[in-house]
Amino acid sequence: MINNNERLEILENLVKNGVEIPCFDGVIIEPSVKIEKNVVVMPGTILLGETKICEGSVIGPNSYIADTTVGRNTKLNNTQAFNSEIGDGVTSGPFVHIRPNSKIADNVHIGNFVEVKNSTIDEGSKLPHLLYVGDSDVGKDVNFGCGCVTVNYDGRNKSRTVVKDGAFIGCNTNLVAPVTVGENAFTAAGSTITEDVPDNSLAVARSRQSIKENWVNVKKPYKRQHTK
């Protein structure tokens, strides 16, 4: 790791070459990192290894990027990325983890508390919040609802999930790999998908709701505690 004098010298040289670093606090950039002009590096950002940041992007605050290429006009807020490629016009964060061997195409949106691992996410797709996408190939203009998981590991083998262009993955869907969701297909919220979904189809994989009327009064499962 570089010492503080080296750190400040690197930052000052970057500023002279057209990189905007409004506050040096917590910013660490290794000499091997390449940053084009008109990039903004916010406080608390760490850039390591063979990282490249292209023109017009905003990195941080509080981002950690290692051995990753970041395209033009991309915004990585509170994002960690390792050994991956991130395209142009991507928005990411806060609290995003992009693990190795991931490729994020142009104009993808990755929202808060999302983890992507060993996956490709094609142009215009949206992973808004509370998601795990691992060992997956996601097409263009795909939308994931909140709380979805690609179930890639059965305890022995890791398998891939394919989600084709235009698909809509409903909230709290589990995609149990290996499985394919076809073009423009939908999954209903709360479904656990274990079989391929054809193009233009709706997959519903959940139990029918049943109501046990007066169950609480008969079973008395617990005594309610009322607090003021």
C-alpha positions as CSV (number, residue, x, y, z in Angstrom):
1,M,0.0,0.0,0.0
2,I,1.3,3.5,-0.8
3,N,2.3,5.9,2.0
4,N,0.5,9.1,2.6
5,N,3.0,11.3,0.7
6,E,2.7,9.1,-2.4
7,R,-1.1,9.1,-2.0
8,L,-1.2,12.9,-2.0
9,E,1.2,13.2,-4.9
10,I,-0.9,10.8,-7.0
11,L,-4.1,12.7,-6.2
12,E,-2.6,16.1,-7.0
13,N,-1.3,14.9,-10.4
14,L,-4.7,13.5,-11.3
15,V,-6.3,16.9,-10.4
16,K,-3.7,18.6,-12.7
17,N,-4.8,16.2,-15.5
18,G,-8.5,17.0,-15.3
19,V,-9.8,14.6,-12.7
20,E,-12.0,16.2,-10.1
21,I,-11.4,15.2,-6.5
22,P,-13.3,17.6,-4.3
23,C,-12.0,16.2,-1.1
24,F,-8.9,14.0,-0.6
25,D,-10.3,12.4,2.6
26,G,-10.1,8.7,2.4
27,V,-9.2,8.6,-1.3
28,I,-6.6,6.0,-2.2
29,I,-5.6,5.5,-5.9
30,E,-2.8,3.2,-6.8
31,P,-0.3,4.3,-9.5
32,S,-1.5,1.5,-11.9
33,V,-5.0,3.0,-12.1
34,K,-5.9,4.9,-15.2
35,I,-8.4,7.7,-15.0
36,E,-9.6,9.9,-17.9
37,K,-10.4,13.6,-17.6
38,N,-13.7,14.9,-16.3
39,V,-14.0,12.0,-13.8
40,V,-15.2,12.8,-10.3
41,V,-13.7,10.8,-7.4
42,M,-15.7,11.3,-4.2
43,P,-14.4,10.9,-0.6
44,G,-13.8,7.4,0.8
45,T,-13.1,5.9,-2.6
46,I,-10.3,3.3,-3.2
47,L,-9.1,2.4,-6.7
48,L,-6.7,-0.4,-7.0
49,G,-4.8,-2.6,-9.5
50,E,-5.6,-2.5,-13.2
51,T,-8.7,-0.3,-12.8
52,K,-9.6,2.1,-15.6
53,I,-12.3,4.8,-15.2
54,C,-13.5,6.5,-18.4
55,E,-14.5,10.1,-19.0
56,G,-17.5,11.6,-17.2
57,S,-18.0,9.0,-14.5
58,V,-18.6,9.6,-10.8
59,I,-17.0,7.1,-8.4
60,G,-18.1,7.2,-4.8
61,P,-18.5,8.2,-2.2
62,N,-17.2,5.2,-0.4
63,S,-16.6,2.9,-3.4
64,Y,-13.9,0.2,-3.7
65,I,-13.0,-0.7,-7.2
66,A,-10.2,-3.2,-8.0
67,D,-9.1,-4.5,-11.4
68,T,-12.3,-3.3,-13.1
69,T,-13.0,-1.2,-16.2
70,V,-15.7,1.4,-15.8
71,G,-17.2,3.1,-18.9
72,R,-18.2,6.7,-19.6
73,N,-20.8,8.6,-17.6
74,T,-21.3,5.8,-15.1
75,K,-22.1,6.5,-11.4
76,L,-20.9,4.1,-8.7
77,N,-22.2,5.2,-5.3
78,N,-21.0,3.1,-2.4
79,T,-20.2,0.2,-4.7
80,Q,-17.6,-2.5,-4.5
81,A,-16.4,-4.1,-7.8
82,F,-13.7,-6.7,-8.5
83,N,-12.3,-8.1,-11.7
84,S,-15.3,-7.0,-13.8
85,E,-16.4,-4.8,-16.6
86,I,-19.0,-2.0,-16.2
87,G,-20.3,-0.2,-19.2
88,D,-21.4,3.3,-20.1
89,G,-24.3,5.1,-18.4
90,V,-24.6,2.5,-15.6
91,T,-26.0,3.6,-12.2
92,S,-25.1,1.5,-9.2
93,G,-25.7,1.8,-5.5
94,P,-25.7,2.4,-2.7
95,F,-24.5,-0.8,-1.1
96,V,-23.7,-2.9,-4.3
97,H,-21.3,-5.7,-4.5
98,I,-20.1,-6.7,-8.0
99,R,-18.0,-9.9,-7.7
100,P,-15.4,-11.2,-10.1
101,N,-16.1,-12.2,-13.7
102,S,-19.2,-10.0,-14.0
103,K,-20.0,-7.9,-17.1
104,I,-22.5,-5.0,-16.7
105,A,-23.5,-3.6,-20.1
106,D,-24.5,0.0,-20.9
107,N,-27.4,1.8,-19.2
108,V,-28.0,-0.9,-16.6
109,H,-29.4,0.2,-13.2
110,I,-28.3,-1.7,-10.1
111,G,-30.0,-0.4,-6.9
112,N,-29.4,-0.7,-3.2
113,F,-28.3,-4.0,-1.6
114,V,-27.7,-6.0,-4.8
115,E,-25.0,-8.6,-5.3
116,V,-23.9,-9.7,-8.8
117,K,-21.4,-12.6,-9.2
118,N,-19.9,-14.2,-12.3
119,S,-22.8,-12.9,-14.4
120,T,-23.6,-10.9,-17.5
121,I,-26.3,-8.2,-17.4
122,D,-27.2,-6.9,-20.8
123,E,-28.2,-3.3,-21.9
124,G,-31.0,-1.5,-20.1
125,S,-31.8,-4.1,-17.5
126,K,-32.8,-3.1,-14.0
127,L,-31.8,-4.8,-10.7
128,P,-33.4,-2.3,-8.4
129,H,-33.0,-3.6,-4.8
130,L,-32.4,-6.6,-2.5
131,L,-31.2,-9.1,-5.1
132,Y,-28.7,-11.8,-5.6
133,V,-27.8,-12.6,-9.2
134,G,-25.1,-15.2,-9.4
135,D,-23.9,-17.4,-12.3
136,S,-26.5,-15.9,-14.6
137,D,-26.9,-14.5,-18.1
138,V,-29.5,-11.7,-18.1
139,G,-30.7,-10.3,-21.4
140,K,-31.7,-6.8,-22.4
141,D,-34.4,-4.7,-20.7
142,V,-35.0,-7.3,-18.0
143,N,-36.7,-6.1,-14.8
144,F,-36.2,-7.8,-11.5
145,G,-38.6,-7.1,-8.7
146,C,-37.5,-6.7,-5.1
147,G,-36.1,-9.7,-3.2
148,C,-35.3,-12.1,-6.1
149,V,-32.6,-14.7,-5.9
150,T,-30.9,-16.9,-8.6
151,V,-30.5,-20.1,-6.7
152,N,-27.2,-21.2,-8.2
153,Y,-25.8,-23.7,-5.7
154,D,-27.3,-27.0,-4.6
155,G,-24.6,-27.8,-2.1
156,R,-22.4,-29.7,-4.6
157,N,-22.8,-28.0,-8.1
158,K,-23.2,-24.5,-9.3
159,S,-25.5,-24.0,-12.3
160,R,-26.4,-21.1,-14.5
161,T,-29.7,-19.1,-14.9
162,V,-30.7,-17.6,-18.2
163,V,-33.2,-14.7,-18.3
164,K,-33.9,-13.6,-21.9
165,D,-34.6,-10.1,-23.3
166,G,-37.7,-8.3,-21.9
167,A,-38.5,-10.7,-19.1
168,F,-40.1,-9.5,-15.9
169,I,-39.2,-11.3,-12.7
170,G,-41.8,-10.7,-10.0
171,C,-40.9,-9.8,-6.4
172,N,-39.5,-12.6,-4.2
173,T,-39.0,-15.0,-7.1
174,N,-36.5,-17.8,-6.7
175,L,-35.0,-19.0,-10.0
176,V,-33.6,-22.4,-9.2
177,A,-30.7,-23.1,-11.7
178,P,-30.3,-24.5,-14.2
179,V,-33.4,-22.7,-15.5
180,T,-34.3,-20.4,-18.4
181,V,-36.9,-17.6,-18.5
182,G,-37.9,-16.9,-22.1
183,E,-38.2,-13.6,-23.9
184,N,-40.9,-11.3,-22.6
185,A,-41.9,-13.9,-20.0
186,F,-43.2,-13.1,-16.5
187,T,-42.9,-14.8,-13.2
188,A,-45.6,-14.1,-10.6
189,A,-44.4,-12.6,-7.3
190,G,-43.5,-15.2,-4.7
191,S,-42.8,-18.0,-7.2
192,T,-40.1,-20.6,-7.0
193,I,-39.3,-21.4,-10.6
194,T,-37.7,-24.8,-11.2
195,E,-38.7,-25.4,-14.9
196,D,-38.0,-23.4,-18.0
197,V,-40.6,-20.6,-18.8
198,P,-41.4,-20.3,-22.5
199,D,-41.4,-17.0,-24.3
200,N,-44.3,-14.6,-23.7
201,S,-45.6,-16.8,-20.8
202,L,-46.6,-16.2,-17.2
203,A,-45.2,-18.7,-14.6
204,V,-47.0,-19.0,-11.3
205,A,-45.3,-21.4,-8.8
206,R,-46.9,-20.9,-5.4
207,S,-49.5,-22.5,-3.2
208,R,-53.1,-21.4,-3.4
209,Q,-54.0,-19.2,-0.4
210,S,-56.3,-20.8,2.1
211,I,-58.1,-19.1,5.0
212,K,-58.8,-20.8,8.4
213,E,-61.6,-18.6,9.8
214,N,-61.6,-18.1,13.6
215,W,-58.3,-20.1,13.9
216,V,-56.8,-17.7,16.4
217,N,-59.7,-18.0,18.8
218,V,-59.8,-21.8,18.5
219,K,-56.1,-22.6,18.7
220,K,-55.0,-19.7,20.9
221,P,-51.4,-19.9,19.6
222,Y,-50.1,-17.1,21.8
223,K,-51.2,-14.6,24.3
224,R,-51.1,-11.1,22.8
225,Q,-49.2,-8.5,24.8
226,H,-50.6,-5.0,24.5
227,T,-48.3,-2.2,25.3
228,K,-49.2,1.4,25.7
